[in-house]
């Protein structure tokens, strides 16, 4: 049984943006603009339009800039999870913010990618796909053939029932995680408040048959470095984004 659209999102905005240097020496990666709109807002705007009312935003690199930007928004409640002292990576960030997330399923969103055209449909489809009786995490995944700026070998294949299988020793896989997921916050009840990757938890869930995916039915733009940023701007200019 699917769930209502979650009202809470955890926004991962504490990354150093090392591959985007020198741009990120002065501006944090989530605030880099792509065709007049910053990366963070290209994900926050459709989340708000889909019904998200509250965002927990973690901050570390150039934290004051990120905090000032998000707290200026008036369309969503913002709570800052402060990682100025120690960056905790994707898993540690969720462990630190566990008490802020509540107990209902939440969105978790990256801030270095987006889909085009901007739409709430992928968010609503992800919520529709999430069945808490069968799954603990459901990832939005993109077809590598409908993506720009993703040079990787891919992350997953699908089983017939929608479970995700990690690529393993295969040279490539058709689907890539595209930066949005729904998860149960209880996954982090006993997680250490230290730096670790959420992928470690996904791998355990995959072994247990509790990791599922929802395919993105849109074009995906991953903006990981200056070349990808340039390509994204060109793509949007050609496609009216």
C-alpha positions, 0 to 999 in steps of 0.5 A: 500500500502506497503512502501519502506524499511525505511532508518532510524532506532532508536536504543534503547540502553539506558537501564540499563541492570539490569537483566543482572547483574553482567555482565552489571556493566562493559559493557552495555547490547547492547555490550554483546557478544553472540558467538563472536558478540555483541547484538547490531550488531546482529540487526544493521548488518541485518538492514544495509544489508536491506538498512538502512543508518542512525541510531539514537542511544540513550545512557545512562548507560555506554554511552561512550562505546556504543557511541564509538562502534557505531560511529566506524562503517563505513557502516551506519551514526550514530547520538547519542541521549544523555540521560546521564542526564535522562533515558527516557524509550522507549516512552520518547526516541522517543519523545526526538529524534523526530526532528532527525527521519524525517517524513517518517516511521522509524524502531525502534529496541531493542538491547536485542534480535535477530533472527537466522539464521541472515537474512534480510527477517524479515526486508523486510517482515515487510516493505512489511506489513506496510501500512501507510493508515491503520496503524501507527505502525507495530510490528514484533512479534514472536511465543512463540513456536519458541523462546528461553529466553522468559518466559512471557505469551505473548503479542498479538493475531492476528485478521484476518486482521492483527490487534494486540489485547493485551492479556488483562485478558487472562492467555496467548497469542501466540505472543510476540513483538520481538524488531523491528517495523515500525512506523510513527514518527508523533506519537510523535509530541506532546509527552512529553519529559519525561520517559514513555513507548511506550506501552501506545501509542500502546494501544491507537492505538490498540483501534483505529484499527491502531496497526498491526503485522507481524509474524517473520518467524525465530527462536527468541532468547531473551537475557534478563539475564545471563541464557538466554545468556548461553542458546543463546550461546548453541543454536547458537553452535548447530545451526551454528550461 
